[in-house]
Amino acid sequence: MSEEIHNPFTLFSLPHSLPVDQQVLKKRYFELQRDSHPDQRKDSEAQSISSSLINKYYVELRKVSNAARYLLELHEVDVNSAQQDPEMLMEIMDLEERFSDGSAEDVLRDLDQKIFDNINILNTLIQSNKEQKIDQEKASKTWQKLRFIDQLKERYT
């Protein structure tokens, strides 16, 4: 199997950064599905890319925390290596409470800002990987926070 198949960013011709451009992702998804259709296959490489793999990566890259996980794994970061941060868990509980208090619009705005902030942290860590070894602990903790925020947003939208 080629590196392209193991790397969803390469498969979809996406830059190795966050956030994933959802319009480009969708366009490439339809192109890949068309090209991988049995009636359209012209070479062995296209045959090795299954429709189910294209579907899997498409669904996963639509969620920012999944895209971040793939990107970090490409940089050899074990996203589950850091212990959960008690402060982050308290922050998530506070956000949950704010949702239950009925201020959903404000909380959703806060979640969008937190997602943006964590994406910037991860992009900075990944860019620094070109000059020095990536901070595994910080990258893992940032991803865990992003995942919780992403899940919380998904639950309330």
C-alpha positions as CSV (number, residue, x, y, z in Angstrom):
1,M,0.0,0.0,0.0
2,S,1.3,3.4,-0.8
3,E,1.9,6.3,1.6
4,E,-1.0,8.1,0.0
5,I,-3.4,5.4,1.3
6,H,-2.1,5.7,4.9
7,N,-2.2,9.5,4.8
8,P,-5.6,10.9,4.4
9,F,-4.2,14.4,3.8
10,T,-2.2,13.2,0.8
11,L,-5.1,11.0,-0.5
12,F,-7.4,14.0,-0.6
13,S,-4.6,16.4,-1.8
14,L,-5.0,18.5,1.3
15,P,-2.2,20.6,3.0
16,H,-0.8,19.1,6.1
17,S,-2.3,21.7,8.4
18,L,-5.5,22.5,10.3
19,P,-8.4,23.2,9.8
20,V,-9.2,21.0,6.8
21,D,-10.9,23.0,4.0
22,Q,-14.3,21.3,3.9
23,Q,-15.1,22.4,0.4
24,V,-11.9,21.1,-1.0
25,L,-12.4,17.9,1.0
26,K,-15.9,17.4,-0.4
27,K,-14.7,18.1,-4.0
28,R,-11.9,15.6,-3.7
29,Y,-14.2,13.1,-2.1
30,F,-16.5,13.0,-5.1
31,E,-13.5,12.9,-7.5
32,L,-11.9,10.0,-5.7
33,Q,-15.2,8.1,-5.5
34,R,-15.7,8.6,-9.2
35,D,-12.1,7.5,-10.0
36,S,-12.3,4.5,-7.8
37,H,-15.6,3.2,-9.3
38,P,-15.0,-0.1,-11.0
39,D,-16.2,1.3,-14.4
40,Q,-13.7,4.1,-14.1
41,R,-10.5,2.4,-12.9
42,K,-7.6,2.8,-15.2
43,D,-4.6,1.7,-13.2
44,S,-3.7,-0.6,-10.3
45,E,-3.2,2.3,-7.9
46,A,-6.8,3.4,-8.3
47,Q,-7.9,-0.2,-7.7
48,S,-6.1,-0.3,-4.4
49,I,-8.0,2.7,-3.0
50,S,-11.3,1.2,-1.9
51,S,-14.5,3.2,-1.7
52,S,-14.8,2.2,1.9
53,L,-11.4,3.7,2.8
54,I,-12.3,6.9,0.9
55,N,-15.6,7.1,2.8
56,K,-13.8,6.5,6.2
57,Y,-11.3,9.2,5.7
58,Y,-13.9,11.6,4.4
59,V,-16.1,11.2,7.4
60,E,-13.2,11.4,9.8
61,L,-11.5,14.5,8.2
62,R,-14.8,16.4,8.5
63,K,-14.3,16.4,12.3
64,V,-11.5,18.7,13.4
65,S,-10.3,16.5,16.3
66,N,-10.0,13.4,14.0
67,A,-8.1,15.5,11.4
68,A,-5.8,16.7,14.2
69,R,-5.2,13.1,15.3
70,Y,-4.2,12.0,11.8
71,L,-2.0,14.9,11.4
72,L,-0.2,14.4,14.8
73,E,0.1,10.7,14.1
74,L,1.9,11.6,10.8
75,H,4.4,13.4,13.0
76,E,4.7,10.4,15.3
77,V,2.8,11.8,18.2
78,D,1.0,9.4,20.4
79,V,-2.1,11.4,21.1
80,N,-3.0,9.2,24.1
81,S,0.3,9.5,25.8
82,A,-0.5,12.5,28.1
83,Q,-2.5,12.1,31.2
84,Q,-5.8,13.9,31.3
85,D,-5.4,17.4,32.6
86,P,-7.7,18.0,35.6
87,E,-8.0,21.7,34.7
88,M,-9.3,20.8,31.3
89,L,-11.8,18.4,32.7
90,M,-13.1,21.2,35.0
91,E,-13.3,23.5,32.1
92,I,-15.4,21.0,30.1
93,M,-17.7,20.5,33.1
94,D,-18.1,24.2,33.3
95,L,-19.0,24.4,29.7
96,E,-21.5,21.6,30.1
97,E,-23.1,23.5,33.0
98,R,-23.3,26.7,30.9
99,F,-25.1,24.7,28.2
100,S,-27.6,23.4,30.8
101,D,-28.2,27.0,32.0
102,G,-29.5,27.9,28.6
103,S,-26.7,30.1,27.3
104,A,-26.0,27.8,24.3
105,E,-25.3,30.6,21.7
106,D,-22.6,32.1,23.9
107,V,-21.1,28.7,24.8
108,L,-21.0,27.7,21.1
109,R,-19.1,30.9,20.3
110,D,-16.7,30.1,23.1
111,L,-16.3,26.6,21.8
112,D,-15.5,27.9,18.3
113,Q,-12.8,30.2,19.8
114,K,-11.4,27.3,21.9
115,I,-11.2,25.1,18.8
116,F,-9.5,27.9,16.8
117,D,-7.0,28.4,19.7
118,N,-6.2,24.7,19.9
119,I,-5.8,24.4,16.2
120,N,-3.3,27.3,16.2
121,I,-1.3,25.6,19.0
122,L,-1.2,22.3,17.1
123,N,-0.2,24.0,13.8
124,T,2.6,25.8,15.7
125,L,3.8,22.6,17.3
126,I,3.8,20.8,13.9
127,Q,5.6,23.7,12.2
128,S,8.2,23.6,15.0
129,N,8.8,19.9,14.2
130,K,10.8,21.0,11.2
131,E,13.4,22.6,13.4
132,Q,13.2,20.4,16.6
133,K,11.4,17.4,17.9
134,I,7.7,18.0,18.5
135,D,6.6,18.5,22.2
136,Q,4.8,15.2,22.6
137,E,3.2,16.0,25.9
138,K,1.9,19.4,24.8
139,A,0.7,18.0,21.5
140,S,-1.1,15.1,23.2
141,K,-2.8,17.4,25.8
142,T,-3.8,19.9,23.2
143,W,-5.4,17.2,21.1
144,Q,-7.2,15.7,24.1
145,K,-8.6,19.2,24.8
146,L,-9.6,19.7,21.2
147,R,-11.3,16.3,21.1
148,F,-13.4,17.0,24.2
149,I,-14.4,20.5,22.9
150,D,-15.2,19.0,19.5
151,Q,-17.4,16.3,21.1
152,L,-19.1,18.9,23.3
153,K,-19.9,21.1,20.3
154,E,-21.1,18.1,18.3
155,R,-23.5,17.2,21.1
156,Y,-25.1,20.7,21.2
157,T,-25.3,21.5,17.5
